[in-house]
Amino acid sequence: MRDLVQAAGGQLRLAPMGGVIGFDMTALLAMARARGIDPAAAELLPHVEAVVVETLARQAGSGGSDGGDV
């Protein structure tokens, strides 16, 4: 599951004026199936998504990245 979340960085939905609004869940679910991840694990994705969106919004509000990976 961790490798799926790390790969999710390439599957973000962006707002028209900038900012991240969430994951492309269709793409993530397809990636999960391709990686053989239990479909029940998909129940965790909305929770992970909320943390990622909040973290990226906080980083954008502070004027940049803290140098860490999401």
mmCIF file of the C-alpha atoms, coordinates in Angstrom:
data_MODEL
# 
_entry.id   MODEL 
# 
loop_
_atom_site.group_PDB 
_atom_site.id 
_atom_site.type_symbol 
_atom_site.label_atom_id 
_atom_site.label_alt_id 
_atom_site.label_comp_id 
_atom_site.label_asym_id 
_atom_site.label_entity_id 
_atom_site.label_seq_id 
_atom_site.pdbx_PDB_ins_code 
_atom_site.Cartn_x 
_atom_site.Cartn_y 
_atom_site.Cartn_z 
_atom_site.occupancy 
_atom_site.B_iso_or_equiv 
_atom_site.pdbx_formal_charge 
_atom_site.auth_seq_id 
_atom_site.auth_comp_id 
_atom_site.auth_asym_id 
_atom_site.auth_atom_id 
_atom_site.pdbx_PDB_model_num 
ATOM 1  C CA . MET A 1 1  ? 0.000   0.000  0.000   1.00 0.00 ? 1  MET A CA 1 
ATOM 2  C CA . ARG A 1 2  ? 2.853   2.372  0.794   1.00 0.00 ? 2  ARG A CA 1 
ATOM 3  C CA . ASP A 1 3  ? 4.244   2.154  -2.742  1.00 0.00 ? 3  ASP A CA 1 
ATOM 4  C CA . LEU A 1 4  ? 0.779   2.990  -4.089  1.00 0.00 ? 4  LEU A CA 1 
ATOM 5  C CA . VAL A 1 5  ? 0.561   6.100  -1.912  1.00 0.00 ? 5  VAL A CA 1 
ATOM 6  C CA . GLN A 1 6  ? 4.032   7.171  -3.025  1.00 0.00 ? 6  GLN A CA 1 
ATOM 7  C CA . ALA A 1 7  ? 3.005   6.686  -6.669  1.00 0.00 ? 7  ALA A CA 1 
ATOM 8  C CA . ALA A 1 8  ? -0.150  8.716  -6.014  1.00 0.00 ? 8  ALA A CA 1 
ATOM 9  C CA . GLY A 1 9  ? 1.895   11.906 -6.281  1.00 0.00 ? 9  GLY A CA 1 
ATOM 10 C CA . GLY A 1 10 ? 1.644   11.525 -10.044 1.00 0.00 ? 10 GLY A CA 1 
ATOM 11 C CA . GLN A 1 11 ? -2.123  11.076 -9.877  1.00 0.00 ? 11 GLN A CA 1 
ATOM 12 C CA . LEU A 1 12 ? -3.276  14.356 -8.408  1.00 0.00 ? 12 LEU A CA 1 
ATOM 13 C CA . ARG A 1 13 ? -6.275  16.401 -9.493  1.00 0.00 ? 13 ARG A CA 1 
ATOM 14 C CA . LEU A 1 14 ? -5.478  20.091 -9.697  1.00 0.00 ? 14 LEU A CA 1 
ATOM 15 C CA . ALA A 1 15 ? -7.811  23.062 -9.354  1.00 0.00 ? 15 ALA A CA 1 
ATOM 16 C CA . PRO A 1 16 ? -8.003  25.372 -12.401 1.00 0.00 ? 16 PRO A CA 1 
ATOM 17 C CA . MET A 1 17 ? -6.359  28.242 -10.500 1.00 0.00 ? 17 MET A CA 1 
ATOM 18 C CA . GLY A 1 18 ? -3.747  26.000 -8.872  1.00 0.00 ? 18 GLY A CA 1 
ATOM 19 C CA . GLY A 1 19 ? -3.674  23.843 -5.813  1.00 0.00 ? 19 GLY A CA 1 
ATOM 20 C CA . VAL A 1 20 ? -4.343  20.169 -5.288  1.00 0.00 ? 20 VAL A CA 1 
ATOM 21 C CA . ILE A 1 21 ? -7.938  19.086 -4.774  1.00 0.00 ? 21 ILE A CA 1 
ATOM 22 C CA . GLY A 1 22 ? -7.378  15.355 -4.438  1.00 0.00 ? 22 GLY A CA 1 
ATOM 23 C CA . PHE A 1 23 ? -6.285  12.107 -6.021  1.00 0.00 ? 23 PHE A CA 1 
ATOM 24 C CA . ASP A 1 24 ? -7.444  10.763 -9.351  1.00 0.00 ? 24 ASP A CA 1 
ATOM 25 C CA . MET A 1 25 ? -9.133  7.809  -7.653  1.00 0.00 ? 25 MET A CA 1 
ATOM 26 C CA . THR A 1 26 ? -9.900  6.017  -10.919 1.00 0.00 ? 26 THR A CA 1 
ATOM 27 C CA . ALA A 1 27 ? -6.200  5.962  -11.771 1.00 0.00 ? 27 ALA A CA 1 
ATOM 28 C CA . LEU A 1 28 ? -5.200  4.949  -8.234  1.00 0.00 ? 28 LEU A CA 1 
ATOM 29 C CA . LEU A 1 29 ? -7.672  2.075  -8.148  1.00 0.00 ? 29 LEU A CA 1 
ATOM 30 C CA . ALA A 1 30 ? -6.350  0.854  -11.507 1.00 0.00 ? 30 ALA A CA 1 
ATOM 31 C CA . MET A 1 31 ? -2.799  1.084  -10.148 1.00 0.00 ? 31 MET A CA 1 
ATOM 32 C CA . ALA A 1 32 ? -3.829  -0.850 -7.040  1.00 0.00 ? 32 ALA A CA 1 
ATOM 33 C CA . ARG A 1 33 ? -5.342  -3.628 -9.156  1.00 0.00 ? 33 ARG A CA 1 
ATOM 34 C CA . ALA A 1 34 ? -2.212  -3.767 -11.335 1.00 0.00 ? 34 ALA A CA 1 
ATOM 35 C CA . ARG A 1 35 ? -0.017  -4.027 -8.231  1.00 0.00 ? 35 ARG A CA 1 
ATOM 36 C CA . GLY A 1 36 ? -2.175  -6.772 -6.738  1.00 0.00 ? 36 GLY A CA 1 
ATOM 37 C CA . ILE A 1 37 ? -3.200  -4.675 -3.735  1.00 0.00 ? 37 ILE A CA 1 
ATOM 38 C CA . ASP A 1 38 ? -6.260  -5.937 -1.874  1.00 0.00 ? 38 ASP A CA 1 
ATOM 39 C CA . PRO A 1 39 ? -9.290  -3.880 -2.993  1.00 0.00 ? 39 PRO A CA 1 
ATOM 40 C CA . ALA A 1 40 ? -10.290 -3.489 0.660   1.00 0.00 ? 40 ALA A CA 1 
ATOM 41 C CA . ALA A 1 41 ? -7.205  -1.297 1.076   1.00 0.00 ? 41 ALA A CA 1 
ATOM 42 C CA . ALA A 1 42 ? -8.914  1.229  -1.193  1.00 0.00 ? 42 ALA A CA 1 
ATOM 43 C CA . GLU A 1 43 ? -11.028 2.141  1.836   1.00 0.00 ? 43 GLU A CA 1 
ATOM 44 C CA . LEU A 1 44 ? -7.946  3.905  3.219   1.00 0.00 ? 44 LEU A CA 1 
ATOM 45 C CA . LEU A 1 45 ? -7.333  6.086  0.159   1.00 0.00 ? 45 LEU A CA 1 
ATOM 46 C CA . PRO A 1 46 ? -9.795  8.888  1.064   1.00 0.00 ? 46 PRO A CA 1 
ATOM 47 C CA . HIS A 1 47 ? -8.112  9.240  4.462   1.00 0.00 ? 47 HIS A CA 1 
ATOM 48 C CA . VAL A 1 48 ? -4.646  9.367  2.902   1.00 0.00 ? 48 VAL A CA 1 
ATOM 49 C CA . GLU A 1 49 ? -5.953  11.816 0.299   1.00 0.00 ? 49 GLU A CA 1 
ATOM 50 C CA . ALA A 1 50 ? -7.202  14.197 2.993   1.00 0.00 ? 50 ALA A CA 1 
ATOM 51 C CA . VAL A 1 51 ? -3.803  14.244 4.714   1.00 0.00 ? 51 VAL A CA 1 
ATOM 52 C CA . VAL A 1 52 ? -1.942  14.786 1.423   1.00 0.00 ? 52 VAL A CA 1 
ATOM 53 C CA . VAL A 1 53 ? -4.226  17.643 0.331   1.00 0.00 ? 53 VAL A CA 1 
ATOM 54 C CA . GLU A 1 54 ? -3.974  19.314 3.754   1.00 0.00 ? 54 GLU A CA 1 
ATOM 55 C CA . THR A 1 55 ? -0.187  18.962 3.822   1.00 0.00 ? 55 THR A CA 1 
ATOM 56 C CA . LEU A 1 56 ? 0.246   20.374 0.311   1.00 0.00 ? 56 LEU A CA 1 
ATOM 57 C CA . ALA A 1 57 ? -2.092  23.276 1.089   1.00 0.00 ? 57 ALA A CA 1 
ATOM 58 C CA . ARG A 1 58 ? -0.121  24.056 4.242   1.00 0.00 ? 58 ARG A CA 1 
ATOM 59 C CA . GLN A 1 59 ? 3.167   23.956 2.297   1.00 0.00 ? 59 GLN A CA 1 
ATOM 60 C CA . ALA A 1 60 ? 1.751   26.243 -0.393  1.00 0.00 ? 60 ALA A CA 1 
ATOM 61 C CA . GLY A 1 61 ? 0.496   28.653 2.271   1.00 0.00 ? 61 GLY A CA 1 
ATOM 62 C CA . SER A 1 62 ? 3.909   28.831 3.903   1.00 0.00 ? 62 SER A CA 1 
ATOM 63 C CA . GLY A 1 63 ? 5.523   29.805 0.618   1.00 0.00 ? 63 GLY A CA 1 
ATOM 64 C CA . GLY A 1 64 ? 7.228   26.573 -0.293  1.00 0.00 ? 64 GLY A CA 1 
ATOM 65 C CA . SER A 1 65 ? 8.185   23.053 0.538   1.00 0.00 ? 65 SER A CA 1 
ATOM 66 C CA . ASP A 1 66 ? 9.693   21.937 3.803   1.00 0.00 ? 66 ASP A CA 1 
ATOM 67 C CA . GLY A 1 67 ? 11.993  19.684 1.806   1.00 0.00 ? 67 GLY A CA 1 
ATOM 68 C CA . GLY A 1 68 ? 10.192  16.496 2.789   1.00 0.00 ? 68 GLY A CA 1 
ATOM 69 C CA . ASP A 1 69 ? 8.279   14.059 0.669   1.00 0.00 ? 69 ASP A CA 1 
ATOM 70 C CA . VAL A 1 70 ? 4.557   13.617 1.004   1.00 0.00 ? 70 VAL A CA 1 
# 
